[in-house]
């Protein structure tokens, strides 16, 4: 177990070093450094400090080794980007599934609201009929009529609240879809 933790720490340090090198190679500082390095390499034979053939041999070896390491670093960067893209795709798929489920829930709620609205309309009609026949009925019937009207009003308020909630959920779905598209 201890070896694994040490290996993870070393790997983490190596990854940090590799990330730093990847960042540096793609920077202006790297461009300036390489330009100055090549100018110096070609200036050495001009000032007779080193023979031209030796300079070319060393320079070619250095550039070849650098190209090998750059290819490795580029592949590491591509691998990280691919992993990140896969993670993003999974997140987008999960968000899309959530949006679909919310949409289904909203449709079910809308159906329930429509059924409740129909029931309320029927109750309202019954209440109106009872109100018309009020003269023929006793006091307890009038009390029931008042109670029914109260319940109808309460149900209408509940429906309004449900419709507001549906509109809020639809807005949430739209915003989630927009986030998923980005």
C-alpha positions as CSV (number, residue, x, y, z in Angstrom):
1,X,0.0,0.0,0.0
2,X,2.9,2.3,0.8
3,X,4.5,1.7,-2.5
4,X,1.3,2.6,-4.3
5,X,1.1,5.9,-2.5
6,X,4.7,6.7,-3.3
7,X,4.2,5.7,-7.0
8,X,1.1,8.0,-7.1
9,X,3.1,10.9,-5.7
10,X,5.9,10.3,-8.2
11,X,3.4,10.0,-11.0
12,X,1.7,13.2,-9.9
13,X,5.1,15.0,-9.8
14,X,5.9,13.6,-13.3
15,X,2.6,14.7,-14.6
16,X,3.1,18.2,-13.2
17,X,6.5,18.4,-14.8
18,X,5.1,17.1,-18.1
19,X,2.3,19.7,-18.0
20,X,4.8,22.4,-17.3
21,X,6.9,21.4,-20.3
22,X,3.9,21.1,-22.5
23,X,2.9,24.6,-21.5
24,X,6.4,26.0,-21.9
25,X,7.0,24.4,-25.4
26,X,3.9,26.2,-26.6
27,X,4.9,29.6,-25.3
28,X,6.6,32.7,-26.7
29,X,9.5,32.0,-24.3
30,X,10.2,28.7,-26.0
31,X,10.1,30.3,-29.4
32,X,12.6,33.0,-28.3
33,X,14.9,30.4,-26.6
34,X,15.0,28.1,-29.6
35,X,15.6,31.0,-32.0
36,X,18.5,32.3,-29.9
37,X,19.9,28.7,-29.5
38,X,19.9,28.1,-33.3
39,X,21.5,31.5,-33.9
40,X,24.3,30.7,-31.4
41,X,24.8,27.2,-32.9
42,X,25.3,28.7,-36.4
43,X,27.4,31.5,-35.1
44,X,29.9,29.2,-33.4
45,X,31.4,27.9,-36.7
46,X,31.4,31.4,-38.1
47,X,33.6,32.6,-35.3
48,X,35.8,29.4,-35.5
49,X,34.9,28.3,-32.0
50,X,33.6,24.9,-33.3
51,X,33.9,23.1,-36.6
52,X,30.8,23.3,-38.7
53,X,30.5,19.4,-39.0
54,X,30.7,19.0,-35.2
55,X,28.1,21.7,-34.7
56,X,25.7,20.0,-37.2
57,X,26.2,16.6,-35.6
58,X,25.5,17.9,-32.1
59,X,22.6,20.1,-33.3
60,X,21.0,17.3,-35.3
61,X,21.2,15.0,-32.3
62,X,19.7,17.6,-30.0
63,X,16.9,18.4,-32.4
64,X,16.1,14.7,-33.0
65,X,15.9,14.0,-29.3
66,X,13.8,17.1,-28.8
67,X,11.4,16.0,-31.6
68,X,11.0,12.6,-29.9
69,X,10.1,14.2,-26.6
70,X,7.8,16.7,-28.2
71,X,5.9,13.9,-29.9
72,X,5.5,12.2,-26.6
73,X,4.3,15.4,-24.9
74,X,1.9,16.1,-27.7
75,X,0.5,12.6,-27.5
76,X,0.0,13.1,-23.7
77,X,-1.8,16.3,-24.4
78,X,-4.0,14.7,-27.0
79,X,-4.8,11.8,-24.6
80,X,-5.8,14.3,-21.8
81,X,-8.0,16.2,-24.2
82,X,-9.7,13.0,-25.4
83,X,-10.4,12.0,-21.8
84,X,-11.8,15.4,-21.1
85,X,-14.0,15.3,-24.2
86,X,-15.3,11.9,-23.1
87,X,-16.2,13.2,-19.7
88,X,-18.0,16.1,-21.2
89,X,-19.9,13.8,-23.6
90,X,-21.0,11.7,-20.6
91,X,-22.1,14.8,-18.7
92,X,-24.1,16.1,-21.7
93,X,-25.8,12.6,-22.1
94,X,-26.7,12.6,-18.4
95,X,-28.2,16.2,-18.7
96,X,-30.1,15.1,-21.8
97,X,-31.6,12.1,-19.9
98,X,-32.6,14.4,-17.0
99,X,-34.2,16.9,-19.4
100,X,-36.2,14.0,-21.1
101,X,-37.4,12.8,-17.7
102,X,-38.4,16.3,-16.6
103,X,-40.2,16.7,-19.9
104,X,-42.2,13.5,-19.3
105,X,-43.0,14.6,-15.7
106,X,-44.3,17.9,-17.0
107,X,-46.5,16.2,-19.6
108,X,-48.0,14.0,-16.9
109,X,-48.6,16.9,-14.6
110,X,-50.3,18.8,-17.5
111,X,-52.6,15.8,-18.1
112,X,-53.4,15.7,-14.4
113,X,-54.1,19.5,-14.4
114,X,-56.4,19.1,-17.3
115,X,-58.3,16.3,-15.6
116,X,-58.6,18.4,-12.4
117,X,-59.8,21.3,-14.5
118,X,-62.6,19.2,-16.0
119,X,-63.6,17.9,-12.6
120,X,-63.7,21.5,-11.3
121,X,-65.9,22.6,-14.2
122,X,-68.3,19.7,-13.5
123,X,-68.4,20.7,-9.8
124,X,-69.0,24.3,-10.7
125,X,-71.9,23.3,-12.9
126,X,-73.3,21.2,-10.1
127,X,-72.9,24.1,-7.7
128,X,-74.7,26.4,-10.0
129,X,-77.6,23.9,-10.4
130,X,-77.8,23.6,-6.6
131,X,-77.8,27.4,-6.3
132,X,-80.7,27.6,-8.7
133,X,-82.7,25.1,-6.7
134,X,-81.8,26.8,-3.5
135,X,-85.3,27.9,-2.7
136,X,-86.5,24.3,-2.6
137,X,-83.8,23.0,-0.4
138,X,-83.1,23.4,3.3
139,X,-80.3,25.3,5.1
140,X,-77.9,22.3,5.1
141,X,-78.0,22.2,1.3
142,X,-77.0,25.9,1.2
143,X,-74.1,25.2,3.5
144,X,-72.9,22.4,1.2
145,X,-73.2,24.7,-1.7
146,X,-71.0,27.2,0.0
147,X,-68.5,24.5,0.9
148,X,-68.4,23.3,-2.7
149,X,-67.8,26.8,-4.0
150,X,-65.0,27.2,-1.5
151,X,-63.5,23.9,-2.6
152,X,-63.8,24.9,-6.3
153,X,-62.1,28.2,-5.6
154,X,-59.4,26.3,-3.7
155,X,-58.9,23.8,-6.5
156,X,-58.7,26.6,-9.1
157,X,-55.9,28.2,-7.0
158,X,-54.2,24.8,-6.8
159,X,-54.4,24.5,-10.6
160,X,-53.0,28.0,-11.1
161,X,-50.1,27.1,-8.8
162,X,-49.5,23.8,-10.7
163,X,-49.6,25.7,-14.0
164,X,-47.1,28.2,-12.6
165,X,-44.9,25.3,-11.5
166,X,-45.1,23.7,-15.0
167,X,-44.1,27.0,-16.6
168,X,-41.1,27.2,-14.2
169,X,-40.1,23.6,-15.0
170,X,-40.4,24.3,-18.7
171,X,-38.1,27.3,-18.3
172,X,-35.7,25.2,-16.4
173,X,-35.7,22.6,-19.2
174,X,-35.0,25.3,-21.8
175,X,-32.1,26.6,-19.8
176,X,-30.7,23.1,-19.3
177,X,-31.0,22.5,-23.1
178,X,-29.1,25.8,-23.8
179,X,-26.4,24.8,-21.4
180,X,-26.2,21.4,-23.0
181,X,-25.8,23.0,-26.4
182,X,-22.9,25.1,-25.3
